C-alpha cells in the first residue's frame, strides 16, 4: 500500500501519485481518468475513450457533409 497527502491546487485538492503506482495502473501523466466513489473509497480508472472518439467522428462528419445533409433534409 502506498500513502500520499492531499494538497491544495488552486481552489481544488490534488493527490500526488508515485511513478510506481502509475506504471502498475497502466497510467501516465496527462491521461484522462474517471473518478468514482463507492462505499467511501475513491476509485481512479482510465477514462473510456470510446464515447469521446465517437463524438469527434460525429463532429467531423457533420462538418464534412453539412451541405449534403442540409439538401437531404429538405
PASEBA-1860 file (N, C-alpha, C; in nm, 3 decimals):
! residues 74
1> XXXXXXXX> 0.084/-0.118/0.000/0.000/0.000/0.000/0.088/0.123/0.000 ~ 0.052/0.221/-0.083/0.124/0.348/-0.091/0.039/0.456/-0.025 ~ 0.102/0.546/0.046/0.029/0.658/0.106/0.084/0.788/0.050 ~ -0.002/0.890/0.045/0.035/1.022/-0.003/-0.055/1.124/0.064 ~ -0.023/1.251/0.051/-0.104/1.356/0.111/-0.185/1.427/0.004 ~ -0.301/1.477/0.044/-0.381/1.562/-0.043/-0.323/1.703/-0.033 ~ -0.312/1.771/-0.148/-0.253/1.904/-0.150/-0.348/2.003/-0.217 ~ -0.332/2.130/-0.184/-0.415/2.235/-0.243/-0.362/2.267/-0.382
9> XXXXXXXX> -0.454/2.270/-0.481/-0.421/2.307/-0.618/-0.524/2.412/-0.659 ~ -0.490/2.538/-0.646/-0.588/2.644/-0.672/-0.702/2.634/-0.573 ~ -0.826/2.625/-0.624/-0.943/2.608/-0.538/-0.981/2.462/-0.522 ~ -0.899/2.373/-0.575/-0.927/2.229/-0.570/-0.826/2.158/-0.482 ~ -0.838/2.027/-0.475/-0.745/1.945/-0.399/-0.687/1.840/-0.492 ~ -0.558/1.820/-0.486/-0.491/1.723/-0.572/-0.423/1.615/-0.491 ~ -0.390/1.508/-0.561/-0.319/1.397/-0.499/-0.199/1.364/-0.587 ~ -0.085/1.340/-0.526/0.035/1.302/-0.598/0.044/1.151/-0.601
17> XXXXXXXX> 0.058/1.097/-0.722/0.065/0.951/-0.738/0.206/0.916/-0.784 ~ 0.270/0.825/-0.715/0.408/0.790/-0.747/0.417/0.721/-0.883 ~ 0.533/0.728/-0.942/0.557/0.668/-1.073/0.530/0.518/-1.070 ~ 0.570/0.453/-0.962/0.549/0.308/-0.950/0.400/0.272/-0.956 ~ 0.319/0.352/-0.889/0.174/0.326/-0.888/0.116/0.352/-1.027 ~ 0.161/0.459/-1.092/0.113/0.487/-1.228/0.147/0.375/-1.324 ~ 0.268/0.325/-1.315/0.310/0.214/-1.402/0.226/0.091/-1.375 ~ 0.205/0.059/-1.248/0.127/-0.059/-1.211/-0.018/-0.047/-1.259
25> XXXXXXXX> -0.070/0.077/-1.266/-0.208/0.100/-1.308/-0.217/0.127/-1.459 ~ -0.105/0.118/-1.529/-0.101/0.144/-1.673/-0.151/0.285/-1.705 ~ -0.110/0.381/-1.624/-0.146/0.522/-1.644/-0.020/0.603/-1.665 ~ -0.036/0.721/-1.726/0.077/0.810/-1.746/0.030/0.953/-1.726 ~ 0.123/1.042/-1.702/0.091/1.183/-1.683/0.017/1.234/-1.807 ~ -0.093/1.306/-1.787/-0.171/1.359/-1.897/-0.289/1.272/-1.938 ~ -0.295/1.147/-1.890/-0.409/1.060/-1.921/-0.535/1.116/-1.857 ~ -0.649/1.097/-1.924/-0.776/1.132/-1.864/-0.820/1.015/-1.777
33> XXXXXXXX> -0.869/1.046/-1.658/-0.914/0.942/-1.567/-1.057/0.970/-1.523 ~ -1.124/0.865/-1.482/-1.259/0.876/-1.428/-1.252/0.848/-1.278 ~ -1.324/0.926/-1.201/-1.329/0.907/-1.056/-1.467/0.857/-1.018 ~ -1.469/0.759/-0.930/-1.596/0.705/-0.882/-1.581/0.676/-0.732 ~ -1.684/0.711/-0.656/-1.682/0.686/-0.512/-1.776/0.570/-0.483 ~ -1.723/0.467/-0.417/-1.802/0.350/-0.378/-1.769/0.315/-0.233 ~ -1.870/0.314/-0.152/-1.854/0.276/-0.010/-1.739/0.350/0.057 ~ -1.729/0.481/0.033/-1.627/0.562/0.097/-1.489/0.547/0.038
41> XXXXXXXX> -1.475/0.478/-0.075/-1.347/0.459/-0.142/-1.349/0.529/-0.277 ~ -1.243/0.601/-0.308/-1.232/0.668/-0.438/-1.159/0.574/-0.534 ~ -1.224/0.543/-0.646/-1.162/0.459/-0.749/-1.120/0.549/-0.865 ~ -0.998/0.533/-0.910/-0.946/0.609/-1.024/-0.920/0.508/-1.135 ~ -0.986/0.528/-1.249/-0.967/0.439/-1.364/-0.942/0.522/-1.489 ~ -0.878/0.462/-1.586/-0.856/0.529/-1.714/-0.991/0.558/-1.777 ~ -1.008/0.681/-1.827/-1.136/0.720/-1.887/-1.162/0.640/-2.014 ~ -1.289/0.612/-2.038/-1.331/0.539/-2.158/-1.326/0.634/-2.276
49> XXXXXXXX> -1.236/0.607/-2.370/-1.220/0.694/-2.486/-1.324/0.667/-2.594 ~ -1.401/0.561/-2.584/-1.497/0.525/-2.687/-1.599/0.634/-2.714 ~ -1.658/0.687/-2.610/-1.759/0.792/-2.625/-1.697/0.917/-2.687 ~ -1.583/0.962/-2.633/-1.520/1.083/-2.683/-1.479/1.068/-2.828 ~ -1.428/0.952/-2.863/-1.387/0.927/-3.002/-1.509/0.929/-3.096 ~ -1.618/0.868/-3.054/-1.740/0.867/-3.135/-1.792/1.010/-3.156 ~ -1.786/1.094/-3.054/-1.831/1.232/-3.067/-1.741/1.310/-3.164 ~ -1.611/1.288/-3.159/-1.520/1.354/-3.251/-1.549/1.314/-3.395
57> XXXXXXXX> -1.574/1.185/-3.418/-1.606/1.136/-3.552/-1.736/1.199/-3.601 ~ -1.837/1.206/-3.513/-1.964/1.267/-3.549/-1.949/1.414/-3.585 ~ -1.870/1.488/-3.510/-1.848/1.630/-3.540/-1.776/1.648/-3.674 ~ -1.676/1.564/-3.700/-1.604/1.572/-3.827/-1.698/1.541/-3.944 ~ -1.784/1.441/-3.927/-1.882/1.404/-4.029/-1.975/1.521/-4.058 ~ -2.023/1.584/-3.950/-2.116/1.696/-3.963/-2.053/1.811/-4.041 ~ -1.927/1.841/-4.013/-1.859/1.949/-4.084/-1.835/1.914/-4.231 ~ -1.794/1.791/-4.255/-1.761/1.750/-4.391/-1.884/1.742/-4.481
65> XXXXXXXX> -1.995/1.694/-4.428/-2.114/1.670/-4.510/-2.230/1.763/-4.477 ~ -2.202/1.882/-4.425/-2.310/1.971/-4.384/-2.401/2.011/-4.499 ~ -2.345/2.039/-4.618/-2.429/2.077/-4.733/-2.513/1.960/-4.780 ~ -2.455/1.843/-4.783/-2.528/1.723/-4.825/-2.643/1.695/-4.729 ~ -2.615/1.703/-4.600/-2.719/1.677/-4.500/-2.831/1.782/-4.507 ~ -2.794/1.907/-4.535/-2.894/2.013/-4.548/-2.983/1.987/-4.669 ~ -2.923/1.944/-4.780/-3.001/1.916/-4.901/-3.093/1.795/-4.879 ~ -3.043/1.693/-4.809/-3.125/1.575/-4.783/-3.240/1.602/-4.687
73> XX> -3.225/1.701/-4.601/-3.329/1.729/-4.502/-3.447/1.809/-4.560 ~ -3.433/1.855/-4.683/-3.541/1.935/-4.747/-3.651/1.846/-4.799
END
